[in-house]
């Protein structure tokens, strides 16, 4: 077992483990740590705890010091300088007529490097832009191309649920999301309705996947034939996953049929078969596949 703390360097960013050393640290403390990029200012989001050695990437670096008021002032000053650098870089991009969109700027705590994050449709030759920026800021310049999901994570926004985006507020890493999850939850396969602000499948489809898989496994599929506890046989008309009820078309005599609702415990049926893809055109399926990550 090894004692660690979890540190983040930006909102909803990835959590990195460091050794607290001899410092008494609590969740919410600001610390100075040494990273591959140099000295960085971060916030403790996981209080000291013990983890198995195999869960930690070795060698584990220690906290350099607890952040002082001067460190916090410097970090705030860096945020101000980032806004200024953003405006300068955007002007330079326009000057060089580059087909790219600047998303964010980040100063390392020790000011040894400035990172510019951008999106673009394809590859961009930004060599002249880097030279131009280096002549202005007199420090190392790094331009990093990111995808639409990372762009949305950085910029944030409001989802169709009316709440701040999951990726910007608490998700530290993107989880794989697939069309199967949308089908399992009986959602419309309309790309517009299951896509997030980034244009990819909504991350929240993952949240209830396990619950729906479990509940669906206990239900028959629409079109299946079932036997009720009162001895009647019929075809499944519809199911309510959360209520665990099934509407069945039963024959009540004289070729008359009626839709009755039963609890799943009142029915006998064969194990659920694999669900098909539904009535989705080849073009729509191609669009849906492009939304997966």
Secondary structure, 3 states (H helix, E strand, C coil): CEEEEEEECCCCCCCEEEECCCCCCCCCCEEEEEECCEEEEEEEEEEEEEECHHHCCCCCCEEEEECCHHHHHHHHHHHHHHHHHHHHHHHHHHHCCCCCEEEEEEECCCCCEEEEEEECCCCCCCHHHHHHHHHHHCCEEEEEECCHHHHHHHHCCECCCCCECHHHHCCCCCCCCCHHHHHHCCCCCCHHHHECCCCCECHHHHCCHHHHHHHHHCCCCCCCEEEECCCCEEEEEEEECCCCEEEEEEEEECCEEEEEEEEHHHEECCCCCCCCCCCCCHHHHHHHHHHCC
